[in-house]
Amino acid sequence: MYNVYVKKQGSYNADLVGEYSNINDAVKYAQELKEKDSTISYTIEETTGHFDSYGEPLTNIVKRG
């Protein structure tokens, strides 16, 4: 599963804006958002299916833009 997070300029936390099973769909969506508003930044994370000791899902960052 790939999660797309968008962080707006001046914002502290990134917002989850989409979940995709295909990396190509996630990248396409993130790039479309970036084209519409160049002030945002995005991060695409892949969930590993494992959890840390606090119960939070472990993720790997796939792409930033």
CYANA upper distance limits for C-alpha pairs under 8 A (distance plus 0.5 A):
  1 MET  CA     19 GLU  CA      7.27
  1 MET  CA     20 TYR  CA      6.27
  1 MET  CA     21 SER  CA      5.20
  1 MET  CA     22 ASN  CA      7.85
  1 MET  CA     46 GLU  CA      6.26
  1 MET  CA     47 THR  CA      6.15
  2 TYR  CA     19 GLU  CA      6.12
  2 TYR  CA     20 TYR  CA      5.54
  2 TYR  CA     21 SER  CA      6.48
  2 TYR  CA     22 ASN  CA      7.59
  2 TYR  CA     23 ILE  CA      6.92
  2 TYR  CA     26 ALA  CA      7.24
  2 TYR  CA     44 ILE  CA      7.00
  2 TYR  CA     45 GLU  CA      6.02
  2 TYR  CA     46 GLU  CA      5.00
  2 TYR  CA     47 THR  CA      6.90
  3 ASN  CA     16 LEU  CA      7.47
  3 ASN  CA     17 VAL  CA      8.26
  3 ASN  CA     18 GLY  CA      6.34
  3 ASN  CA     19 GLU  CA      5.05
  3 ASN  CA     20 TYR  CA      6.90
  3 ASN  CA     26 ALA  CA      7.93
  3 ASN  CA     44 ILE  CA      6.09
  3 ASN  CA     45 GLU  CA      5.72
  3 ASN  CA     46 GLU  CA      6.91
  3 ASN  CA     47 THR  CA      8.18
  4 VAL  CA     16 LEU  CA      6.41
  4 VAL  CA     17 VAL  CA      6.28
  4 VAL  CA     18 GLY  CA      5.70
  4 VAL  CA     19 GLU  CA      6.84
  4 VAL  CA     26 ALA  CA      7.05
  4 VAL  CA     30 ALA  CA      7.34
  4 VAL  CA     42 TYR  CA      7.42
  4 VAL  CA     43 THR  CA      6.38
  4 VAL  CA     44 ILE  CA      5.14
  4 VAL  CA     45 GLU  CA      7.13
  5 TYR  CA     14 ALA  CA      6.19
  5 TYR  CA     15 ASP  CA      5.73
  5 TYR  CA     16 LEU  CA      4.91
  5 TYR  CA     17 VAL  CA      6.25
  5 TYR  CA     18 GLY  CA      7.85
  5 TYR  CA     42 TYR  CA      6.02
  5 TYR  CA     43 THR  CA      5.69
  5 TYR  CA     44 ILE  CA      6.85
  6 VAL  CA     14 ALA  CA      5.70
  6 VAL  CA     15 ASP  CA      5.78
  6 VAL  CA     16 LEU  CA      7.03
  6 VAL  CA     17 VAL  CA      7.23
  6 VAL  CA     40 ILE  CA      7.14
  6 VAL  CA     41 SER  CA      6.29
  6 VAL  CA     42 TYR  CA      4.97
  6 VAL  CA     43 THR  CA      7.08
  7 LYS  CA     11 SER  CA      6.96
  7 LYS  CA     12 TYR  CA      8.25
  7 LYS  CA     13 ASN  CA      7.02
  7 LYS  CA     14 ALA  CA      4.71
  7 LYS  CA     15 ASP  CA      6.77
  7 LYS  CA     40 ILE  CA      6.20
  7 LYS  CA     41 SER  CA      5.83
  7 LYS  CA     42 TYR  CA      6.68
  8 LYS  CA     14 ALA  CA      7.83
  8 LYS  CA     39 THR  CA      7.27
  8 LYS  CA     40 ILE  CA      5.15
  8 LYS  CA     41 SER  CA      7.14
  9 GLN  CA     39 THR  CA      6.62
  9 GLN  CA     40 ILE  CA      6.48
  9 GLN  CA     41 SER  CA      8.45
 18 GLY  CA     26 ALA  CA      8.20
 19 GLU  CA     26 ALA  CA      7.99
 20 TYR  CA     25 ASP  CA      7.20
 20 TYR  CA     26 ALA  CA      6.32
 22 ASN  CA     26 ALA  CA      7.09
 23 ILE  CA     27 VAL  CA      6.68
 24 ASN  CA     28 LYS  CA      6.58
 25 ASP  CA     29 TYR  CA      6.65
 26 ALA  CA     30 ALA  CA      6.67
 26 ALA  CA     44 ILE  CA      7.76
 27 VAL  CA     31 GLN  CA      6.57
 27 VAL  CA     44 ILE  CA      8.03
 28 LYS  CA     32 GLU  CA      6.71
 29 TYR  CA     33 LEU  CA      6.85
 30 ALA  CA     34 LYS  CA      6.78
 30 ALA  CA     42 TYR  CA      7.05
 31 GLN  CA     35 GLU  CA      6.68
 32 GLU  CA     36 LYS  CA      6.89
 33 LEU  CA     37 ASP  CA      6.82
 34 LYS  CA     38 SER  CA      5.69
 34 LYS  CA     39 THR  CA      8.18
 34 LYS  CA     40 ILE  CA      6.89
 34 LYS  CA     41 SER  CA      7.60
 34 LYS  CA     42 TYR  CA      8.20
 34 LYS  CA     65 GLY  CA      8.46
 41 SER  CA     64 ARG  CA      7.92
 41 SER  CA     65 GLY  CA      6.07
 42 TYR  CA     64 ARG  CA      6.13
 42 TYR  CA     65 GLY  CA      5.77
 43 THR  CA     61 ILE  CA      7.62
 43 THR  CA     62 VAL  CA      8.15
 43 THR  CA     63 LYS  CA      6.36
 43 THR  CA     64 ARG  CA      4.97
 43 THR  CA     65 GLY  CA      7.09
 44 ILE  CA     61 ILE  CA      6.51
 44 ILE  CA     62 VAL  CA      6.02
 44 ILE  CA     63 LYS  CA      5.71
 44 ILE  CA     64 ARG  CA      6.87
 45 GLU  CA     59 THR  CA      6.51
 45 GLU  CA     60 ASN  CA      5.93
 45 GLU  CA     61 ILE  CA      4.87
 45 GLU  CA     62 VAL  CA      5.90
 45 GLU  CA     63 LYS  CA      7.76
 46 GLU  CA     59 THR  CA      5.89
 46 GLU  CA     60 ASN  CA      5.69
 46 GLU  CA     61 ILE  CA      6.83
 46 GLU  CA     62 VAL  CA      6.99
 47 THR  CA     57 PRO  CA      7.40
 47 THR  CA     58 LEU  CA      6.64
 47 THR  CA     59 THR  CA      4.93
 47 THR  CA     60 ASN  CA      7.05
 48 THR  CA     57 PRO  CA      7.99
 48 THR  CA     58 LEU  CA      6.35
 48 THR  CA     59 THR  CA      6.07
 48 THR  CA     60 ASN  CA      7.73
 49 GLY  CA     57 PRO  CA      7.42
 49 GLY  CA     58 LEU  CA      7.57
 50 HIS  CA     57 PRO  CA      6.42
 50 HIS  CA     58 LEU  CA      6.14
 51 PHE  CA     55 GLY  CA      5.89
 51 PHE  CA     56 GLU  CA      5.85
 51 PHE  CA     57 PRO  CA      4.86
 51 PHE  CA     58 LEU  CA      5.82
 52 ASP  CA     56 GLU  CA      6.02
 52 ASP  CA     57 PRO  CA      6.93
 52 ASP  CA     58 LEU  CA      6.93
